[in-house]
């Protein structure tokens, strides 16, 4: 998984897990201590904070004592809220729920928007049955709408809801729209890394706050991209032995075991 456990990725993961809680604005000195527990040095944290600030996701402020701090922008909060529904609210998808279709077109002078749209829809988990036509489970509509508006790409796209009527069987068509083997490989990599962690905490004593914080953030950092790679297709459309269900179970169990205990370390 690209960019996994880098300083920048771990900072984003921290904000996803704990950054909307506690004091606001969040002092930089506190972030430095919290990321140091993950072996991220201060220059790397500051560089990553600068990148998030340049993207408009963090806004510089001062805390009550006048120290350097940041708050999440409205754009960042929307992004994190959308991510929450992907990361934590996995459910049993139904074929009857249907699909959302994105059809886009950009005039020749603005053809660069086509590349941006393809890249953004792919990041959202869309597959592509044809040029400039992208498809995903219908439950991704709201997040897709938010994302395209946030990226100012909505003037070039039309969104539709519908069902697949053929001519190929839907399971056969899905195997052409997404690279299921590559997605399964990423699920297996997550399981290889995190199943031993789950066994450790399931068999041992109650986690200490710092240990829980460290293991939870590393698990979340590994997991949070997978729900964007995997569009969470109905089980009847997936190959036999699909590992996605097990990786959902493993992450959910680690979240239950470690997240709240880790929050004590963040608050300390």
C-alpha angles and dihedrals in degrees: 000000000000119000093004117165094359116142091254093048092048091050091052089046091052091054090047092052105034111353097098092057133072127022121000126236094041111225116235091226090059091050090050091055094046094049091044086066085065092048093255111144125225098252090054092050092049092048091051092047089053091052092051090048092051089053091053094246096113126041120204117238141149125251125230090279093049095254124145111275144152139221127203114254122233087254091055093048091052090048092051092046090053090048092052091062089053099042102040109017100066111155139172105283119219127212088220090065088077132205142291116225125203116199116182140183132176128189116252095257088057099041091130086076089067091062091046091050094048091049094047095047091048090052089052090056101258122153123211124232093174142000111298091359117106131180137196139158109291093244089074092066098098095047091046091052092049093047097048091048092047090052091044090238097119095097089067099049139071118197125207137180120218151122132263111253102177156208093192119040109270093242090053092047093048090055087060096044095052134031095239094176091058091047091050089051091056091049090051092050089054091050093048089054102038108031090073088052091052092048090051095053094039092055102036139063124294110293118257112236096251094046091046091048093051097046093043095052092047090050092047091046089055094043106042096076095049096073087057094049092044112053090200098246123195111276093241089065095052132085120263112272094026107179096206095091092054093049089052089053093048094050092045090052093049090048090052094046101042116018101079094039089052089054089067089062091049091051096044 
